[in-house]
Amino acid sequence: GCSVAFTMQQMQQMLEEKCPFCRKPVPTEEENIRYRMKRIEANDPVAIRVEGDKQETKGDYQKAFEYYTRAAELGDVEAHFMLAGLYHNGQGVEEDRVQKIHHLEEAAIGGHPSARCGLGFQEYDNGNIERAVKHWIIAATQGHDFSIKKLMDEFRSGRGIVSKDDLAATLRAHQAAVDA
């Protein structure tokens, strides 16, 4: 059966919570922390970034910055995106537009669609609308919904930067990415 039926059976019968796929008991929070720390010691960039997320949620931006920096150095694209946010908001570090853009670029190069969209906003704010549109097209072809909205807005503006054919091709690519 499906995992939903299994979960409902567990709830109804007050059974110990188990993984719906392997049927092993779900680890406790302490076990999760212990496992994550073990992964951090092994330099797992995802585990390091997740710890950064936990620290940011707690409001400890300095610790979050340290974990994100370490994860980014190990190649985690999401960590670069999170660092851009810290630099943008001045959380755990001084506000630094140059560093923000650097980390957005690193994340975008790594395939992060929200970072690509963010670069589009940077270009738009600098008056480079054609470059902004290029960033939004790339993000949209990766399935980023807000980039589609920005392209539609630019198409409707009548400036002629986004053609009907470009928009149609981008919409098809966006749909293909969403369906994949």
RODO-2510 file (C-alpha; in nm, 4 decimals, decimal comma):
residues 180
     n   res          X          Y          Z
     1     g     0,0000     0,0000     0,0000
     2     c     0,0858     0,3647    -0,0116
     3     s     0,2711     0,5540     0,2569
     4     v    -0,0409     0,7536     0,3497
     5     a    -0,2353     0,4361     0,4331
     6     f     0,0565     0,3109     0,6395
     7     t     0,0772     0,6402     0,8323
     8     m    -0,2988     0,6413     0,8954
     9     q    -0,2798     0,2836     1,0274
    10     q     0,0000     0,3870     1,2647
    11     m    -0,2054     0,6799     1,3943
    12     q    -0,5236     0,4793     1,4413
    13     q    -0,3555     0,1954     1,6232
    14     m    -0,1206     0,4236     1,8221
    15     l     0,1762     0,2305     1,6880
    16     e     0,5370     0,3401     1,7058
    17     e     0,6115     0,5743     1,4153
    18     k     0,8026     0,3946     1,1399
    19     c     0,9407     0,4877     0,8020
    20     p     0,6745     0,4105     0,5411
    21     f     0,9379     0,2747     0,3035
    22     c     1,1764     0,0635     0,5117
    23     r     0,9439     0,0161     0,8143
    24     k     1,2245     0,0930     1,0592
    25     p     1,1463     0,3120     1,3621
    26     v     1,1807     0,6836     1,2873
    27     p     1,4874     0,8250     1,4639
    28     t     1,4349     1,0495     1,7658
    29     e     1,5397     1,4150     1,7549
    30     e     1,8522     1,3296     1,9564
    31     e     1,9431     1,0569     1,7082
    32     n     1,8883     1,3002     1,4198
    33     i     2,1202     1,5549     1,5822
    34     r     2,3840     1,2896     1,6513
    35     y     2,3635     1,1636     1,2919
    36     r     2,3829     1,5192     1,1489
    37     m     2,6888     1,5999     1,3661
    38     k     2,8540     1,2808     1,2442
    39     r     2,7875     1,3913     0,8847
    40     i     2,9240     1,7402     0,9634
    41     e     3,2454     1,5871     1,0986
    42     a     3,2721     1,3956     0,7704
    43     n     3,2465     1,7301     0,5812
    44     d     2,9080     1,6559     0,4253
    45     p     2,8160     1,9943     0,2705
    46     v     2,4406     1,9302     0,2892
    47     a     2,4550     1,8413     0,6582
    48     i     2,6668     2,1505     0,7231
    49     r     2,4166     2,3712     0,5390
    50     v     2,1231     2,2135     0,7256
    51     e     2,2972     2,2981     1,0522
    52     g     2,3360     2,6524     0,9202
    53     d     1,9597     2,6557     0,8517
    54     k     1,8931     2,5429     1,2079
    55     q     2,1184     2,8164     1,3470
    56     e     1,9536     3,0803     1,1274
    57     t     1,6093     2,9677     1,2438
    58     k     1,7263     3,0075     1,6047
    59     g     1,8447     3,3594     1,5213
    60     d     2,2165     3,2856     1,5573
    61     y     2,3202     3,4451     1,2279
    62     q     2,6919     3,4417     1,3064
    63     k     2,6900     3,0625     1,3495
    64     a     2,4669     3,0274     1,0427
    65     f     2,7180     3,2336     0,8451
    66     e     3,0023     3,0071     0,9584
    67     y     2,8166     2,6885     0,8612
    68     y     2,6997     2,8305     0,5267
    69     t     3,0518     2,9490     0,4457
    70     r     3,1937     2,6067     0,5173
    71     a     2,9240     2,4350     0,3097
    72     a     2,9767     2,6806     0,0229
    73     e     3,3516     2,6124     0,0288
    74     l     3,2627     2,2444    -0,0112
    75     g     3,0485     2,3257    -0,3155
    76     d     2,6939     2,3452    -0,1786
    77     v     2,4968     2,5709    -0,4162
    78     e     2,2136     2,6340    -0,1687
    79     a     2,4701     2,7534     0,0868
    80     h     2,5887     3,0165    -0,1602
    81     f     2,2285     3,1324    -0,1997
    82     m     2,1805     3,1484     0,1776
    83     l     2,5042     3,3472     0,2153
    84     a     2,3733     3,5964    -0,0403
    85     g     2,0687     3,6443     0,1811
    86     l     2,2811     3,7042     0,4900
    87     y     2,4926     3,9596     0,3053
    88     h     2,1782     4,1263     0,1695
    89     n     2,0182     4,1597     0,5135
    90     g     2,3388     4,2195     0,7104
    91     q     2,2678     3,9213     0,9347
    92     g     2,5794     3,7770     1,0961
    93     v     2,7918     3,9929     0,8637
    94     e     2,8063     4,3507     0,7438
    95     e     2,5789     4,4267     0,4497
    96     d     2,7930     4,3771     0,1425
    97     r     2,6449     4,4096    -0,2060
    98     v     2,9602     4,2787    -0,3769
    99     q     2,9632     3,9606    -0,1653
   100     k     2,5881     3,9194    -0,2135
   101     i     2,6264     3,9297    -0,5910
   102     h     2,9296     3,6989    -0,5772
   103     h     2,7304     3,4331    -0,3903
   104     l     2,4257     3,4802    -0,6142
   105     e     2,6524     3,4261    -0,9152
   106     e     2,8083     3,1139    -0,7638
   107     a     2,4643     2,9720    -0,6855
   108     a     2,3296     3,0638    -1,0298
   109     i     2,6280     2,9016    -1,2011
   110     g     2,5522     2,5916    -0,9938
   111     g     2,1957     2,5849    -1,1280
   112     h     2,0018     2,7587    -0,8501
   113     p     1,6965     2,9183    -1,0206
   114     s     1,6125     3,1579    -0,7358
   115     a     1,9692     3,2886    -0,7417
   116     r     1,9420     3,3363    -1,1172
   117     c     1,6177     3,5286    -1,0656
   118     g     1,7895     3,7383    -0,7981
   119     l     2,0645     3,8277    -1,0447
   120     g     1,7892     3,9385    -1,2806
   121     f     1,6633     4,1776    -1,0143
   122     q     2,0143     4,3126    -0,9595
   123     e     2,0509     4,3818    -1,3312
   124     y     1,7028     4,5351    -1,3499
   125     d     1,7810     4,7673    -1,0585
   126     n     2,1014     4,8718    -1,2378
   127     g     1,9040     4,9560    -1,5523
   128     n     2,0303     4,6532    -1,7475
   129     i     1,6856     4,5289    -1,8444
   130     e     1,8084     4,3125    -2,1330
   131     r     2,0492     4,1282    -1,9003
   132     a     1,7744     4,0972    -1,6377
   133     v     1,5485     3,9358    -1,8974
   134     k     1,8240     3,6885    -1,9906
   135     h     1,8591     3,5855    -1,6255
   136     w     1,4815     3,5490    -1,5895
   137     i     1,4626     3,3367    -1,9062
   138     i     1,7290     3,1019    -1,7708
   139     a     1,5546     3,0778    -1,4318
   140     a     1,2172     3,0237    -1,5977
   141     t     1,3546     2,7371    -1,8077
   142     q     1,4628     2,5790    -1,4781
   143     g     1,1025     2,5902    -1,3557
   144     h     1,1138     2,9149    -1,1559
   145     d     0,7583     3,0532    -1,1466
   146     f     0,8319     3,4101    -1,0394
   147     s     1,0688     3,4535    -1,3345
   148     i     0,7778     3,3720    -1,5657
   149     k     0,5780     3,6470    -1,3955
   150     k     0,8611     3,8968    -1,4456
   151     l     0,8932     3,7983    -1,8135
   152     m     0,5187     3,8384    -1,8603
   153     d     0,5367     4,1829    -1,6979
   154     e     0,8222     4,2823    -1,9266
   155     f     0,6366     4,1496    -2,2326
   156     r     0,3278     4,3516    -2,1362
   157     s     0,5375     4,6644    -2,0815
   158     g     0,5637     4,7015    -2,4574
   159     r     0,9376     4,7824    -2,4547
   160     g     0,9970     4,5045    -2,7039
   161     i     1,2736     4,3362    -2,5051
   162     v     1,0723     4,0145    -2,4663
   163     s     0,9256     3,9003    -2,7972
   164     k     0,6163     3,6868    -2,8285
   165     d     0,8274     3,4012    -2,9690
   166     d     1,0820     3,4251    -2,6854
   167     l     0,8033     3,4224    -2,4296
   168     a     0,6323     3,1236    -2,5930
   169     a     0,9583     2,9257    -2,6068
   170     t     1,0315     3,0107    -2,2439
   171     l     0,6823     2,9067    -2,1354
   172     r     0,7254     2,5698    -2,3119
   173     a     1,0669     2,5171    -2,1479
   174     h     0,9257     2,6187    -1,8091
   175     q     0,6427     2,3682    -1,8421
   176     a     0,8861     2,0953    -1,9449
   177     a     1,1001     2,1700    -1,6367
   178     v     0,7960     2,1670    -1,4082
   179     d     0,6709     1,8386    -1,5577
   180     a     1,0118     1,6688    -1,5309
***
